[in-house]
């Protein structure tokens, strides 16, 4: 089912938003200072081409470790990103979602566009993994949280 969803997504418009992400990535690379954001644009652009079966998850939630993207510098990076490119990519995804919502078959695609709009607003500190890996990470975090609460 994922393959069918990804195929339909790609031919019915996902390719355009994926190319939009890649275009922003190219502009970021040209600026030199934007290379970290450019790399993220290409990763999320690939995710945008075929999103079904995968999701974006916070790296700290996945690895249980803080890094540059999940700490204070990540917050600053997300603010800069939001102001320069994130809001525009998010608007593109929201417009695409509205168009998808006009048909019954397009509703799942519209929902996916709204998820991607959220990612577009603050992508720093996130990574793309399969849905199964994301669920396992969330379950492990929940178990660890419950264990910690029982100790307290």
C-alpha positions, 0 to 999 in steps of 0.5 A, spaced: 500 500 500 505 504 501 508 503 494 501 505 491 501 511 495 508 513 494 507 512 486 500 516 486 503 522 491 509 523 486 505 523 480 500 527 483 504 533 485 509 530 490 514 531 485 513 539 485 514 540 492 520 535 492 523 539 487 521 546 491 525 543 497 531 541 492 531 548 489 531 551 496 537 547 498 541 549 492 540 556 494 542 555 501 549 551 498 550 557 494 550 562 500 556 557 503 553 559 510 547 555 508 550 549 507 547 545 513 540 547 511 541 545 504 543 538 506 537 538 510 533 540 504 535 535 500 534 530 505 527 532 506 526 533 499 527 526 498 522 525 503 517 529 500 518 525 494 516 519 497 513 520 504 508 514 505 511 509 510 516 514 513 516 520 518 520 525 521 522 524 528 526 529 533 534 526 533 534 527 541 527 522 541 531 517 537 538 517 540 537 519 547 543 524 546 543 532 544 547 534 538 547 541 535 541 541 532 537 539 538 540 544 543 540 551 543 543 552 536 538 548 533 533 553 536 537 559 533 537 555 526 530 553 526 528 561 527 533 563 521 530 557 517 523 559 518 524 567 517 528 565 510 525 559 507 521 555 512 515 559 511 515 559 504 515 552 503 510 551 509 505 555 504 507 551 498 505 545 502 498 548 505 496 550 498 497 543 495 494 540 501 488 545 500 488 543 493 488 535 495 482 536 499 478 538 494 477 530 492 476 524 496 482 520 494 486 527 495 485 527 503 490 522 505 495 527 500 492 533 503 494 530 510 501 528 508 502 536 505 500 538 512 505 534 516 510 536 511 508 544 512 510 542 519 516 540 518 518 545 513 517 550 519 522 547 523 526 542 520 533 543 524 534 537 529 529 532 525 531 526 522 527 521 517 526 514 519 521 509 517 514 509 521 516 502 525 523 505 527 519 512 530 514 507 533 519 503 537 523 510 539 517 513 542 515 506 545 522 506 548 522 513 551 515 511 554 518 505 557 524 509 560 519 515 562 514 510 566 520 507 569 523 513 571 516 515 574 516 509 578 523 510 581 521 517 584 
